Amino acid sequence: MSADHAHALPAGVRPPTYHHFEDLAQQEESEKLGMWAFLITEVMFFGALFTAYTVYRNLYPEAFMDASSKLNWKLGAVNTLVLIVSSLTMALAIRAAQTGKYSQVIWQTVATMIFGATFLVVKYFEYMHKYHDGLMPGPTLFFTDVFGEHTPQARIFFSIYFAMTGLHAFHMVVGLGILTWVLIKARKRYFTPDRYLALENVGLYWHFVDLVWIFLFPMLYLLGAHYGLGH
Amino acid sequence: MASGTDPHGSHGGEHHILPLGVYWAVFLALVVGTILTVWSATIDLGRLNVIVALLIASVKAALVILYFMHVKYSSRMVWIFAAAGFFWVAIMILFTMADFASRSW
């Protein structure tokens, strides 16, 4: 029962309320709003890329289908599931902090990091495969002619693919860094039922990164699917 | 096991703890949504493929935002903040595409 653990809390676990706030609840609400304000900038950031994608996809629908069918949808689907599991473990880590289950905060955080790292490993193999196929933006892509008359337009698809998944993967790397900080703090029992807002804000970031992928997967991997899955 | 009630009553609805079942239900819905996404892409629906894919993705996104990100149990202010970004992106894409569609390319 969580109450037993609660007695083991170090003294002074309630975070201080700063003088410009009415009370702790208002202070925590402000911290949470700050995180959401940051996420708005992130939504706009990825939103601009989704806008570019929408315009080019409508300009060159056939080329986008051709190019999309070169991506490995199975790896994309596996990575989607991996991220969903990592979002679940992240949410459960926060719940463990809310209920004072200290060891569970630690292992749910570790699980989240393992699934996050799994995503990046899969992504690495996908990128290497695309590199060897000459589909990575840079000199190789510009000498590749596997798309016939669609070649210049297919290059745009791959530029967008690498820009969007690359930025997404960068967010994952940053997330793993933040989770390392969470792990260090969690081992010191920093997150308690009275003080878990920092962990909740980390969770907001992690879930947001999952959210981006939920849209990226069908938009990038599945365009050519109905004329033959299995690239 | 702590239920949906706040065991630390002293400071408001901020510390709302969801039952474990909610997290697992959302997780299962997200897995089912992913399977539906792949399955629907294998069927040639023409222009409708995009709409179906976006619809499923939007439902999945809403589940993550409402339950994993706890927005359903947050203040009105958080609701506004959470909606604002998507609202502006919708304007960006809709206005861009309105321009796109009204040109003779």
HADDOCK unambig.tbl for C-alpha pairs under 7 A between the chains (distance, minus, plus):
assign (segid A and resid 1 and name CA) (segid B and resid 1 and name CA) 6.16 0.50 0.50
assign (segid A and resid 25 and name CA) (segid B and resid 11 and name CA) 6.20 0.50 0.50
assign (segid A and resid 25 and name CA) (segid B and resid 12 and name CA) 6.88 0.50 0.50
assign (segid A and resid 25 and name CA) (segid B and resid 14 and name CA) 6.75 0.50 0.50
assign (segid A and resid 33 and name CA) (segid B and resid 78 and name CA) 6.24 0.50 0.50
assign (segid A and resid 36 and name CA) (segid B and resid 81 and name CA) 6.14 0.50 0.50
assign (segid A and resid 36 and name CA) (segid B and resid 82 and name CA) 6.50 0.50 0.50
assign (segid A and resid 37 and name CA) (segid B and resid 81 and name CA) 6.64 0.50 0.50
assign (segid A and resid 40 and name CA) (segid B and resid 85 and name CA) 4.61 0.50 0.50
assign (segid A and resid 43 and name CA) (segid B and resid 85 and name CA) 5.64 0.50 0.50
assign (segid A and resid 43 and name CA) (segid B and resid 86 and name CA) 6.78 0.50 0.50
assign (segid A and resid 44 and name CA) (segid B and resid 85 and name CA) 6.24 0.50 0.50
assign (segid A and resid 44 and name CA) (segid B and resid 89 and name CA) 6.16 0.50 0.50
assign (segid A and resid 47 and name CA) (segid B and resid 89 and name CA) 5.53 0.50 0.50
assign (segid A and resid 51 and name CA) (segid B and resid 93 and name CA) 5.42 0.50 0.50
assign (segid A and resid 81 and name CA) (segid B and resid 31 and name CA) 6.65 0.50 0.50
assign (segid A and resid 84 and name CA) (segid B and resid 27 and name CA) 6.98 0.50 0.50
assign (segid A and resid 88 and name CA) (segid B and resid 23 and name CA) 6.83 0.50 0.50
assign (segid A and resid 88 and name CA) (segid B and resid 27 and name CA) 6.45 0.50 0.50
assign (segid A and resid 91 and name CA) (segid B and resid 68 and name CA) 5.88 0.50 0.50
assign (segid A and resid 95 and name CA) (segid B and resid 17 and name CA) 6.83 0.50 0.50
assign (segid A and resid 98 and name CA) (segid B and resid 17 and name CA) 6.85 0.50 0.50
assign (segid A and resid 99 and name CA) (segid B and resid 2 and name CA) 6.82 0.50 0.50
assign (segid A and resid 204 and name CA) (segid B and resid 69 and name CA) 5.71 0.50 0.50
assign (segid A and resid 207 and name CA) (segid B and resid 64 and name CA) 6.99 0.50 0.50
assign (segid A and resid 207 and name CA) (segid B and resid 69 and name CA) 6.92 0.50 0.50
assign (segid A and resid 211 and name CA) (segid B and resid 61 and name CA) 5.82 0.50 0.50
assign (segid A and resid 214 and name CA) (segid B and resid 57 and name CA) 5.98 0.50 0.50
assign (segid A and resid 215 and name CA) (segid B and resid 57 and name CA) 5.84 0.50 0.50
assign (segid A and resid 218 and name CA) (segid B and resid 37 and name CA) 6.97 0.50 0.50
assign (segid A and resid 218 and name CA) (segid B and resid 53 and name CA) 6.33 0.50 0.50
assign (segid A and resid 222 and name CA) (segid B and resid 41 and name CA) 6.03 0.50 0.50
assign (segid A and resid 225 and name CA) (segid B and resid 41 and name CA) 5.61 0.50 0.50
assign (segid A and resid 225 and name CA) (segid B and resid 42 and name CA) 5.20 0.50 0.50
assign (segid A and resid 226 and name CA) (segid B and resid 41 and name CA) 5.81 0.50 0.50
assign (segid A and resid 226 and name CA) (segid B and resid 42 and name CA) 3.98 0.50 0.50
assign (segid A and resid 226 and name CA) (segid B and resid 43 and name CA) 5.26 0.50 0.50
assign (segid A and resid 226 and name CA) (segid B and resid 44 and name CA) 5.36 0.50 0.50
assign (segid A and resid 229 and name CA) (segid B and resid 42 and name CA) 6.98 0.50 0.50
